[in-house]
Amino acid sequence: MPSYDFPAEGGLPSSDATPDAIAAHLDHLGLLHQGIRVDRRGNTVILEGQVPDGEAAELLVLAAGNLQGVARVEDRLAPARTPGLLDSLSAFARLPAGAASTEAAETAIHQAQIETGTRFGPGRSLFHTMQSGETLAALAARHLNGDERRLLEANAPILGSSPPGPSMVIRIPPT
């Protein structure tokens, strides 16, 4: 059962983050959550039930975690479909020519730097905590070959028409 930490002071204002209010927030965002149990213990939200896939789980986790006063989300969601071996192997077909060489890997390993505030979600997206002054365009350039539209689409249910503020956690979809 993974859990995800969120900056409790960041995110969207919430005057009442009870389980019913969180469920209403998910309704407001248009996120399907039928059969999902929402519980709250202190500053921790627990989500439990079955979701269609990892992406749906990520959106529910982020929607609950990006409420002020929520510092942790326990993910007890079970995707109805999980990626299989063929899904994983097909990802190699999308790599640019030469990307799977050991020479390229050695270079990338030596240049790799851990980004603070980043971790993987249940759908293989990166969960990234926005820093002050950071933009979606800069994130898209760093992670998605500049495809800011893809980043906006991945976070549309969470962001709506507003850009993310500092301390808000967004998802960077897998390439």
N, C-alpha and C positions, 0 to 999 in steps of 0.2 A: 504494500500500500504506500505509494509515494505521497509525499507532502511537499508543498511549495510555499516558500516564505515570500511575503509581500511587505513593502514599507507601510506600516499601519497608518502613518500620517499622510501618505500619498493617495492617489486615486480620486474617485468621484465622491463628492459629499454624500453622506448618508446619515439622515437624522435618526433612522431606526433600522438597524441591520438585523432584525429578527429573522428567523427562517421564512416566515410569511412575506416579509418585506423583500428578502433576497429573491424569493420565487417571483414576486411581482416585478422586481427589477429584471429578471430573466425574461419574463413576459414582455416587458417594455422594450427590451433589446431584440425581441423576436427569436429568442433562442428556444428550441424545443427542449422541454424538460419533463415531459409526461413520464411518470414512473420513477422520477429521480427524487430521492429523499434528501432534503436540506436540513441540516442540524447546525446548531451553533453552541459552542462551549467556550466561553470567554472570548478571546480574539481569534478563535479558530472556527472555520466553517468546514463542515464535513458534507461531502457530496457522495451519494451512494445510489447505485442503480445501473441499468444498462443503457448505453448510448449507441448510435449507429456505427461510429468509428472514432479513431483517435482525435481527429480534427474537432468533432463535436465535443469531446471531453475537454480539449484545450480551451475552447471558447467558454464552456461553463466554468472551468477553473479560473480563467482570467476575469470573467464577469463578476464572480463572487470575490475574488482576491483584490480586484481594483476598487473596492468600496473602502472608504475611510473607516478605520477601526478594525479592519480585518488584517491580521498579521500572518495568517497561515491558512492554507486550504489543504485538507486531507482528501486525496483523490481515491475514492473507493468505487470509481466508475468502471464498468466492464464493457469494452467495445464489442459489439456484435460481430464485427469483422476486424481481424488483425492482419497486417501485412504478412504474407507468406514468403517462402524462400524465393519463388519466382519474382515477386515484387522487388525483393532486395537485389536479386541478380540483374533485373532489368534496369536498375539505376546505373549500372556500369555502361549501358548502351548510350546514356545521355552525357557521358564524360567527353570532354574535348580530346582530340587525338593527342596521344602522348601523356595524358594526365595520370595514367595508371603505371607509369614507369617508376622504377626504384629511384632513378636519378631525380625525378620531380618530387618524389616523396621525401627524399633526404633534404632537399632544399626547403620544402614546405615545413618540415619538422623543425629545422633550425630557425625558421622565421616565425614560428607559431608563438602567439602570446595569448594568455588567458584573458578573456574580457570579463571584468567584474560585472556582477549582476546578470549573468547569462547562464541558463541551464536548459536542458531539453524537456519538452512537454510530452504527453502521452502519444501525440500524433507525429513525433519526430521533428517538430518545429523547435527553434530556439526561443526560449522565453527571455526577453531582454528588458531590463529595468532602464527606463529613459533617464538620462542625466541632464542637468541644467545646460541649456544651449545646444543640446543634441537635436538633430533634425531627422525626419524620415528619409529625406534625400541622401543624407550622409550614410545612414544605415543601409539603404538600398544599394548605394555605391559599394559599400564594404562587403555586403553579403549576397546581393542579387543582381550583380552586373548592372547596377543603376536602374533596375526595374521598380521604380517607386509605386507604380500602379499596382503591381502584384502585392506589395507590402500593404497598401491601402485596402485592397480587396480582402486580404487575409485577416485584417483587423476591423473591417467595416462594422460588424455587429457590435463590437466593443466601443469603437471610437465614434460612430455616427459621422457627423460632419466636422467634428472638432479634432484638432491635432492633439496628440498625447502630451500631457504635461510632465514635468520632472517627477520621478518616483512612480510613474505609471508603468505597468508591465504590459508589453505587447508581444506578439508572436511573429517570428521571422520564419516563413514556411521553408520546408526543405527544398533544395534545388533539384 
